[in-house]
Amino acid sequence: MRRVAMAVVMMVALAAVACDKIDDLLTFYINEEETFTIESDFPLGVLVPATPFTITTNSEEKFKNNKTRAELVKDVTLNRLSLKVTDPEGQNFDFLERIELYISSEDEPEVKIAYLDAVPEGQTELTLESTNAKLDKYIKGDSYTIRTKAALRKAISKDITIKADMRFKVTADPL
């Protein structure tokens, strides 16, 4: 009886490891990099939209390069989103109180994908919290739009350009 129980435990453990290995083989990442601007006349203390930007996905090509197709993609989430000020040089995020990013497309509603409710002072790079929203339909499409909402802590005298580095985790079915 003890051997049977031990064998069952071993089989369950092996199955779990095998499933993890299969998921690793069927998982890949799509990286996107875009910039947006927070203009000098941006209001203080109020969560206000910045200029949205549209990204052409080239998803079919990216799926093909990873040996899959759009219809086999079963799960897409935002894995990482970081922001860095690119202009003016030497600028940090002290001006920013809070930030949220949203995704939308022509056929899909707007969904919040990342946020940072309390931006720490003195930072030159920020990593936002992902909402873990399901993004399959957006990434499989031809394009999607990213919209930023920001609340400023203090006034800025010059437009600030921010680079957004986004990484999407994509998992596909094997068949």
Order of alpha helices (4+ residues) and beta strands (2+ residues): alpha-beta-beta-beta-alpha-beta-beta-beta-beta-beta-alpha-beta-beta
